[in-house]
Amino acid sequence: MAGPDAAIGLLAGSAILPLAAGDPSRIVVLAAVLSLLSGVVLLLAARLKLGIIADLLSRPVLIGYLNGASLVLIATQLGKMFGIKTQGEEFFQIVYTVFEKLPETHLATFFFGVLLVALLVGLARWLPRVPGALAVCSVAVAATFVFDLGSYGIALVGKVPSGIPHLTIPSFGWGDIAALAPAAVAIAFLAFSDGILLAQTFAEKNGYEVRPNRELVALGSANILAGLWQGFPVSASQSRTSIVDSAGGMTQVAQLILAFGLLLFLFFLTGLIALLPKVALGAILIVTAIGMLEVASLKGLYKIDRVECGIAFGVTAAILLAGVVPGIILGLLLSLTTVLVEVSRPGDAVLRRLRSDGKFHDCLDDDEAESVPGLLVYRLYAPLIFANARHVVNRIRSLVEQAEPPVKWLVIDAQAIHDMDITSAQRFVELHRELIARGVDVKIADAPRPFREELAKVGLSEEIGGTDFYVSVKRAAEAYDRYYAAPAKAAEPPDAIGFVKLGQSSKPTRSFS
């Protein structure tokens, strides 16, 4: 669900207040203009298909975000539970304030909040079909009406204006647009990054797919409508989304019912809202946030991959220390860094021949496979790009130097090298020339078309003949056996068993051998 957000509210205020010069009417107009501009930026991003940014948000980032955001949500509600006023928006600042003011705890508020929390937990356990949030609000309002909780010092929501603002287009000048444009872009980024993480979190929980560009359209539309109704910029609301999810809302019907209920309250039932204790809202959000903590997922990550578990903890820590937006940015950077590290140090293997059928594999026991003297078969499990080219070239060079007996043929199993950029191609050219000068023939097996085309672009089509390309490692090994088993034929090229000419249009046959 879309709604007000503290971080966006602060950013909007920092952009609006200097321009308003203390004029309340001007503040309303600028807030509406900023909301419209933010909506336009989000819709433009959807048009440009920038939702692809969401693909950079990995599962550890989602887990870290959810845990951090849930803890922040709990912290923001502690003041309501203890009946004290907290300071700041950051987690540790709020928690410190709560501990500092614990002696000022309003006991009536605290015990009433505990009862409401117990009611929520009990309903979730024994009567899960009953909407807990609605039941707690009803009980709290009834208790206020019967026992006059306000007279005991329990804070109430208070009077809420009835009706809705009028639909209007705010009047503004081009100077306002220029002044508010940077803030609008920043708000659009914050709204999308926070919103897409929230959407992906609940999508994963409930088993459905998220369309990032549709999320951009939804957030953009929400901001434009908020601006037309004299509102300020909005984002995805974790608290509202969490409550809808805990109540069993699964489709847009839930949003329609909420909208209808909101209108009903705004026109006819604002008096009941005024009787609602604030501690009831705090109890609902605390119980909901506790249920969203991904402790089990963290344990699973720790068992599977401690690096990814560290990423999740890092995102959570960043959110707690600096806020949601820095946490999201850190998560993006950590995800990209992890990808770059994996790409720059890809997996590889030296293949050996299986005695049973003559095919080549890796990770086989000595009893099952054998090495072919003078033949080195190397397989790379990644595309060959600038980030890993130096590492791969040095790795091949090291394997050739350490081989006993000396290598006569180097066969590169290229089936996984589905891409190669100009930097890595140039390094491959240099390696090829170096090995040829040392008397090592370089052969290519099972090469995808993009790999062969890139070799042709950098001039290796003149240096590597068609007989140096084979459809499989097995065929290359058979040619090697023939070539060195029959010295009289050394002047002739190996039999044309499965070679593929460079630049040939037909796709080579794929094989695991």
Secondary structure as GFF3:
##gff-version 3
##sequence-region A 1 513
A	DSSP	beta_strand	2	3	.	.	.	ID=ss1
A	DSSP	alpha_helix	6	20	.	.	.	ID=ss2
A	DSSP	alpha_helix	24	47	.	.	.	ID=ss3
A	DSSP	three_ten_helix	50	56	.	.	.	ID=ss4
A	DSSP	alpha_helix	59	82	.	.	.	ID=ss5
A	DSSP	alpha_helix	91	100	.	.	.	ID=ss6
A	DSSP	three_ten_helix	102	104	.	.	.	ID=ss7
A	DSSP	alpha_helix	107	126	.	.	.	ID=ss8
A	DSSP	alpha_helix	132	147	.	.	.	ID=ss9
A	DSSP	three_ten_helix	149	152	.	.	.	ID=ss10
A	DSSP	alpha_helix	174	206	.	.	.	ID=ss11
A	DSSP	alpha_helix	212	228	.	.	.	ID=ss12
A	DSSP	beta_strand	235	236	.	.	.	ID=ss13
A	DSSP	alpha_helix	238	246	.	.	.	ID=ss14
A	DSSP	alpha_helix	252	268	.	.	.	ID=ss15
A	DSSP	alpha_helix	270	274	.	.	.	ID=ss16
A	DSSP	alpha_helix	278	292	.	.	.	ID=ss17
A	DSSP	alpha_helix	295	304	.	.	.	ID=ss18
A	DSSP	alpha_helix	306	322	.	.	.	ID=ss19
A	DSSP	alpha_helix	324	344	.	.	.	ID=ss20
A	DSSP	beta_strand	348	354	.	.	.	ID=ss21
A	DSSP	beta_strand	360	361	.	.	.	ID=ss22
A	DSSP	beta_strand	369	370	.	.	.	ID=ss23
A	DSSP	beta_strand	375	380	.	.	.	ID=ss24
A	DSSP	alpha_helix	386	402	.	.	.	ID=ss25
A	DSSP	beta_strand	409	413	.	.	.	ID=ss26
A	DSSP	alpha_helix	422	437	.	.	.	ID=ss27
A	DSSP	beta_strand	441	445	.	.	.	ID=ss28
A	DSSP	alpha_helix	449	457	.	.	.	ID=ss29
A	DSSP	three_ten_helix	466	468	.	.	.	ID=ss30
A	DSSP	beta_strand	469	470	.	.	.	ID=ss31
A	DSSP	alpha_helix	473	485	.	.	.	ID=ss32
A	DSSP	three_ten_helix	487	489	.	.	.	ID=ss33
###
